[in-house]
Amino acid sequence: MTSNIGVNVISFTTDDLREIYSFMGDLDGLAIRYASASPEQEKLLAEAKAILESGRKAAKTGDAETWNNCSDEFHLVFYRYCSNSRLTESAERLRSGISIFSNQYSKETVIQTQIDDEHQAIFDAYQNGEIEKAVQMMKSHLDDSLKYALSFLPEN
C-alpha cells in the first residue's frame, strides 16, 4: 500500500494570482448578492459590524494574526448567509491558496488601514441596500489586494 503523504510546494505566477484574485472578486460579489436575499439581514449586519470592529481593534494593538482572521471573516460572513454551499466550498478552496500572500501583506499597518477602510465602505453600501455598489466595491477591493499580493510574489 502506497501512502500519499508528503509535502507539496505551491508555486504561483503573476498570471495565477491575477486569475485567482479576479475570480475571488466574482465569487465574493455573488456571495453578497445571494446574502442580500437572506431573511437574516439583522444577524448578518451585526456579525459583519462586529468583525469590522474587532479588526480595527486588532490593527490598533498590532495583532496581525487576529486582524488577518477578521479580514478573512469579513469576506466569509457573506458566504454564511448566501444559502449556496457550492459557492461557499469553491471560495474556501480558492481562499486557502491566497492566504499565503494575505498573511504577508496583512502585517503592514498602512495596508491594514486601507483594507479596513475598503471593508467599511463595502459594509456601508451593503447596509444601505446598495447591493450592486457593494459588489463592485468588493471586486475593486480584490483588485487592490492583488496589487499587495504581487508585491510579495517571489521573483520567478
N, C-alpha and C positions, 0 to 999 in steps of 0.2 A: 504494500500500500504506500503510495507516494503522498506525502503531505504537501500542502500548498502554503507553506509557511515561509516567510521571508520578508525582506524589506523592498518596498517599491519606491523608486525615486521619481518624483513628479517634476517634470520639466515643462515650463510654459514659454512660448514665444510671444512676441508682441501681438501677432495676429490672434493667438489663442486668447490672450487677455481681452483684446478688443471684442471678440465674439462672445466671450463669457459675460463680460460686463454689460454689453448691449442686450444680450438675452436675459440677464438678470433684471435689467430695467423693464423689459417687456413683461416678464413674469411678475415682478413686483407691481407693475401697473395693472395687470389682470387681477392680482390679489386685492388691490384697492377697489377696483370696480366690483368684484364679486362681494367683498366685505361690505360695500355700501348698501347691499341688499339684505344684510343680516338684520334680524329683528332685535339684536342685542347691541344696538349702537351705543347706548349709555355705558355699557360694560366695556366695549371696545375703546371708547374715548377715554374712560377713566384709566384703563390699563395703559394706553399709549401715553397719556399725560404723566402717569407715574413713572414710566420708563424714561421719558424725556427729563423729568426732574432728577431721577437717580443718575442719569448720565451726566447731567450738568454738575451735580454734586461730586461725582467721581472725578470729573475733569478738574474741578477746583482743588481737590485734595491730591491730585497727581496719581490717582488709582487707575492706571491704564487698563488693567485687566477687567475691572468692573465696567469702566467706560466702554471698552470693546464689546463686552457682553450686552450692555444696554443698547449700543448702536445696532448690533445684530437683532436684538429683541424688537427694536422699533420696526424693522422690516418684517419680522416674523409675526408681529401682532396681527397684521392684516391677513396673513395666511390662516391664523387660528379662527378667524371669523368668515373665511371665504367659502366654506362648505364645498370644497373641491379637493379631495385627498390626492388626486393625481397631480394637480398643480403644486400642492404643498410638497409632495415627495420629490418632484422634479427640482423645485427650488432648493430643498435641503441638500440634495446631491450636488447641485451646482455651487451652492454657497460654501460647502466644505472645501471646494477647490480654491476658492478665492480667499479663504480665511488666512492662508499663509501670508498674503500681501496685506490684508487689512490689519493683521496683528502687528505688522511692521509700521505702517503709517499711522496707526492709532496711537502710537507713543508720542507723536508730535503735537504739542499743545495748540499750535496755530491751526493744524488740520482738524483737531478735535473741535475747536470752536467753530470752524467753517461747517463741519458736518452737523454739529448740534444746531446751528442756525438753519441749515437746509432742512433738517428733520422737523424743526419747529414750524417752518414755513409750509411744509407738506402737511403737517398736522393741522395747522390753521386753515388751510384750504379745504381739507377733508371735513373738518369740524363745521365749516361754513357751508357745507353742501356743494362745494366746487370740486366735484369728483374728477372731472377731466383735467382741471388745472392741477390737482394733486397728482394725477397720473403723469402728466407732462413734467411736473417738478421732480417726481421720483426718477423718471428717465434721465433728466438733466443731472440729478444728484449722482446717479450711477456713472454718467459720463465724467463728472468731476472726480469720482472715486477711482475711475480708470486712470486718470492722469496721475493720481497719487501712487497707484499700484505700479504703473510703468516706471516711476522713478526708483522703485525698489527691485526692478527686474534685473537680474544679473546679466552682464554682457554675454551675448552668445558667441 
